[in-house]
Amino acid sequence: MSARILVVDDDPTVAEVVARYLERDGHVVECVGDGAEALRRALSNPPDLLVLDLMLPKMDGLQVCKKLRERWPVPVIMLTALGEEIDRVVGLETGADDYVTKPFSPRELALRVQSVLRRARGASVPAGTGVLRDDTLVVDVGAHEVRLGDDRITLTAREFDLLAHLMRNPRQAFSRSALLDQVWGWSFGDSSTVTVHVRRLREKIEPDPTTPRRIVTVWGVGYRYEPLTQP
């Protein structure tokens, strides 16, 4: 699964190592050292994926991700420093599809790139096709489209997969680690990733995200989908 990838990091050594590993997997890689130039190139010729450092000169990674997502749904993997949990969470809320904490294994990053690309290209769409319905919420799995009443809801690939998985298994409680495994395909990872995506989904499909009716919290366990339309 080859792709055009833009690596954005002001550390030439990190950028070179990342590029070398990604090129081994058959990707075409371009490296940029500052946020402003990265945004300019991504908007003029959108890549298939960005590997984006959080701390950049001229424009930080959060700004780049936010401005890019206003124009194009390009998948983004954010690079963050160890211990900056709040920045990882903000990065996911800004629209990043995944994050990797520095120092990281280049091989792990390459595997994360493949995972995000598969989801972005539809290779990891939840099994089956058809339409999932709950009251005014309609998820067309084949078309990869979500509607709430007359409104079309824009979801990232991760958000879509998570929603479809929960709706396929109504009233079943899942732990965060189970969702990481079953939706993300990760046997490891930070559960805050799931928490952030649930929060983003609630903001898009719940009338009142602070008092969710569909994606409810199961205290001490995780989350479950509670259909508004009872069978």
Secondary structure as GFF3:
##gff-version 3
##sequence-region A 1 231
A	DSSP	beta_strand	4	8	.	.	.	ID=ss1
A	DSSP	alpha_helix	12	24	.	.	.	ID=ss2
A	DSSP	beta_strand	28	32	.	.	.	ID=ss3
A	DSSP	alpha_helix	35	44	.	.	.	ID=ss4
A	DSSP	beta_strand	49	53	.	.	.	ID=ss5
A	DSSP	alpha_helix	61	69	.	.	.	ID=ss6
A	DSSP	beta_strand	76	81	.	.	.	ID=ss7
A	DSSP	alpha_helix	85	94	.	.	.	ID=ss8
A	DSSP	beta_strand	98	102	.	.	.	ID=ss9
A	DSSP	alpha_helix	106	120	.	.	.	ID=ss10
A	DSSP	beta_strand	131	134	.	.	.	ID=ss11
A	DSSP	beta_strand	137	140	.	.	.	ID=ss12
A	DSSP	beta_strand	145	148	.	.	.	ID=ss13
A	DSSP	beta_strand	151	153	.	.	.	ID=ss14
A	DSSP	alpha_helix	157	168	.	.	.	ID=ss15
A	DSSP	beta_strand	174	175	.	.	.	ID=ss16
A	DSSP	alpha_helix	176	179	.	.	.	ID=ss17
A	DSSP	pi_helix	180	184	.	.	.	ID=ss18
A	DSSP	alpha_helix	192	205	.	.	.	ID=ss19
A	DSSP	beta_strand	215	218	.	.	.	ID=ss20
A	DSSP	beta_strand	222	225	.	.	.	ID=ss21
###
